Amino acid sequence: MSKMTKSAIVDSLATTTGMSKKDVNGFLTAMAELAYKEVKKNGEFAVVGLGKLVKVHRKAREGRNPATGETIKIAAKTVVKFRVAKAAKDAVL
């Protein structure tokens, strides 16, 4: 079983909604750009029915180099996580 490519997603959404492939592609691009802006500005962006992108600050911590086993310091950083909505979990699982 293979993953859906972007073109397969665009084809499927165009067929389902009756929109042109160009319009669907433009919509997906615009939604991604909006999500990036909102997460950067407000810290989160909700995709209704799927979940939300959330900006999270990770504290500095100690880790291990897997090759040598040496203890190393991992600096604090900000990351983006996707929290899956309960409705999506229930539908899939």
N, C-alpha and C positions, 0 to 999 in steps of 0.2 A: 504494500500500500504506500503510495507516494503522497507527499505534501502538496497542497494546492499552491500553485504559483500565483503571482499577482495577476497575470493575464487570465488565468482560470477563474480567479475571484471576480475580476471585472466582467468576464463573459457571463458568469452565473448571475451576478447582480443585474446586469443589463437585461438578461432574459427574464428574470423574476420581476423587475420593476417596470420594464418597457422603456427604460431610458437608453440613450445611445451609449456605446462603450466610451466615447470621448467624454460625455457628461459624467459617467460613473467614475472614470479615471480622475477627472478634475475634482470631483467631490471627495474621493479618497485622499488625494494630495492636499486639498484644502483642510480636510479634517485633521490630517497628521500635523500640518503646520500650526493649526489652531491649538492642538493638544500640546505641542512643544512650547508655544508661547504661554499658555495658561499654566503649565507645570512650572515653568521658569518664574512666572510672575506671582502666582497664587499658591504654588506648592502641590496642587492636585488638579486632575481633569477626569471627570466621570464620563464613561461610555455606557449609556443606559442599557441595562440588560447583560453587559459583559463584565464590567468592573471599573476600576479607576487607576490611573497613573498617579503615583504619589512620590514626591521628593522627600528623601529621608537622609538625615545626617548620621553617619556612623562614627563612633568614637575611635580614637587610636587604640591599638591593641597589639598583643604579641602573637606572632605566628611562627611556623616552622618551615624551613626550606626543605621540601620533600626529598631533594637529591642528597643533601648532606646531614639533615636533621638539626642543623644549626638554628637557634632561636633568632628571629628577626623582628624588628619593630615595623608595624604597618601603620602608616599615618592616617589621621582622621580624614574623612572625605564625605562628599554628598553624592548619593546615588539615586536612581529612579527605579521604583519597584512597581509592579502591576499587581493589584489586589483583585482577585476574581470575585465577582458578585455571587451571592448565595443562589440566585436564580440560575446562573450559569453552571454552578457546581451541581445543583439539583438536576438540571437538564442533561448534563453530560454523565454524571455518576449515577 
